[in-house]
């Protein structure tokens, strides 16, 4: 690069269904919800990230909020491009005279198709990237947790995000076997909305369901340090009048049970596909949990009971994938698992 190196900016993007994180100069500079608000009449982008999230579920007919990613992949190409562009602007990489040449590493789900992969690449290129490499989420999570992925030793990593839950066995810098299920944070939110409607006759929105999950979400009914009951506000389906009810973590554990069962099945399927030598390694090292969904109370304990294996929760699981993507960016041409 030499003389013109200042014209090239290197950024790592964890393009998530629920949140997008951008790493620049080894720091997380953007951590925003993956959502955009658009003016229906002019097509103009009104807000990106947190500002758009504040509008979600509260808009009038001239404004619509779009979540460009669904189940870990791009569902709305134009909105995704605008979102990436808007979030890159938040970094302030523009130096006034020239728009910098962007070099990017973006993480993608391991169960993604070639068409979906192409959509991610095209969105990044339209947003100004000159060079793009892709990395699978479980691999990025493993690097972010601090595992040596190039070692000839098997490690099982589970990344539970907003749109997908990725289960992968990693050895020698590659994914040996993986299972990707579209059951994750968004499905948990839907389960909570559905439970509140059926059990309490109260209608709550997506943002309220997310808040309930954070405040009193649990994977099992017996947890240490249980949270206090949480006050939920919504619309009474019988009278149409807003009302308040209290829910406990036990109720939410019951509401999420079926979805967590699907993740457990995916873990068991991945363990069945694992070659015997790597199974022996996993027995010794255990399972590593990352992603926002890993923060669900008692989830590590529940997976441990199901698999009879030790389960390690990553430090700051929300940012493990982003950290790993940032490390991969530093080794842009060295890591064999970066997809060109």
Secondary structure by P-SEA (a helix, b strand, c coil): cccccccbbbbbbcccccbbbbbcccccccccccbbbbcccccccccccaaaaaacccccccbbbbccccccccccaaaaaaaaaaaaaaaccccccccccccbbbbbbccccaaaaaaaaaaaaaacccbbbbbcaaaaaaaaacccccccbbbbbbbbcccbbbbbccccccccccccccccaaaaaaaaaaaaaaaccccccaaaaaaaaaacccccccccccccbbbbbbbcccccccccccccaaaaaaaaaaaaaaaaaaaaaaaaaccaaaaaaaaaccbbbbcccccccaaaaaaaaaccbbbbbcccccaaaaaaaaaaaaaccccccccc
